[in-house]
């Protein structure tokens, strides 16, 4: 796998670090979009008698364009939901994935959603439990259907006020493997690439490392979202070994 040049990586690091404070790309977009916003505002005022007050203006200056991006988080959620609904459990347990995934799933399957942060459940079919992935509040071999999507790569980096732990991802994997029931199904995803840490965002792992973390579980399905944002199914983990950055999705059983 050929890693990008140090100059490219330096530019990306600076962009990630300072974007919350100042993003020149967004500034350029803002100034380019402002004339269109003002023209459309004036036209709309002439077309409509609706009340628009100055203090209610809400410029959305970066939404104009011909692209509606699909994030890897969305595709991994689709992948997991398809598998869960094809093998519907009595209760599904999700550990720390996106809240919208748990909400979507709870419309079809009774769902228990665990997260380290407090969260109120708006649905009768969704139960929230505040817990940490490194100490799951379940007995061994007790969960028949389990998911953890793009979570484990963050564990131990302190990003979410968790304790610093270089083995955080491995400890998370051990807990997931511990609670999975025999013949149960675990839907798991992490970013793949050359093994390294983007502190304090996430870690990258190779496909081989992920499989080793979940010993003695057995892999029964693998898919990925590639660098172009496309979902690829019917692959083997080694097919992702040369990817610079991809989201790997692993279906394990015990």
Helices and strands as residue ranges (DSSP letters): H 6-18, H 24-47, G 54-56, H 72-86, E 92-95, H 99-106, E 111-115, E 126-130, G 133-135, E 143-149, G 152-154, H 168-179, E 180-192, E 196-198, E 202-204, H 207-213, E 218-225, E 231-232, G 237-240, E 246-253
